[in-house]
Amino acid sequence: MIKSYINMEFEMKSCFMPNISNSESLKVLDVTDCSVVIQMNNPDCRGVFPSDTFQYWIRKGSLIPINENEKKTS
C-alpha cells in the first residue's frame, strides 16, 4: 500500500474512470483516515475519495505516483 500524503502528485492513466475532465495528473490536498481530497490539474476540479477507493485506483495502476526526483529535474 502506498501511503498518500498532502501535495503528493499522481499521473492519471486512461483507465482512471473518475477522470471525466481528461486531466493528466492530480495532487492530494488533504488526507484523513477516511478520505483523500484531490485536485485535478486540467481544469482545476476537486474531488473526495474514500481512502480505500483511492488505494484501489493506485493498486490497479490507474494512478501512478510521480517521483519527486523526476519533478525536480524536469
N, C-alpha and C positions, 0 to 999 in steps of 0.2 A: 504494500500500500504506500502510495506517495502522499506525504503529509503536505497539505495545502497551507499556504501562509499568505499574508497580506502582501500585495504587489507582485506575487508570483504571476508569470505570464505563460500562456499556453498557445501553441499553434492549433488551429481547428482544422481537422480533416473533413472531407466532403461527407463522411458518414456520421458526422455530429448532427443529428436530426434537429435539435433545438436551434440551429443556426439559420433562422429564417431571414436574417439580414445579410447573409452571404459575407460575413466578416472573415478575416484571415486569422485573427488572434483575439484573445481575451485576457483580461487582467483581473486577478482576485482583489476585491475591495475590502472584504471582511470575512472572517471565518469564526463560526461558533461551533459548539459540539453538534448542533442540529442542522446548520445550514452554511452555504457558501454563497456570498454575494459577488457577482461578477459584472464586468463592463466589457462589452464587445467594442472593437476598435472602429468599425465602419458600418453603419453610423454609430454614434455613441448610444448604444442600447444597454440597459441594465437588466439583470435577472437574478433570481434567487433559486438555488437548487438545494434540496435536502442533501446533506453530506454524503449519504450512501449512494445517491443517484450520481452525484458529481464524481465519486470514486469509480462508479461503474463506467462512466464515459472515459475515464483515464485508463482503466484496465482493458477496455475494449479497443484502445488505440485511437479513439476519436479525438482525444485531447492529448497533445504531446507537450510536455514541459519544455520551454525554451531555456536552453542552457545559459546561465548568467555570463559565462565566458564568451559565448557567441555574440551576445548583445553588446558586450564591451568592445569587441574587436570589429563589429560591423559599422 
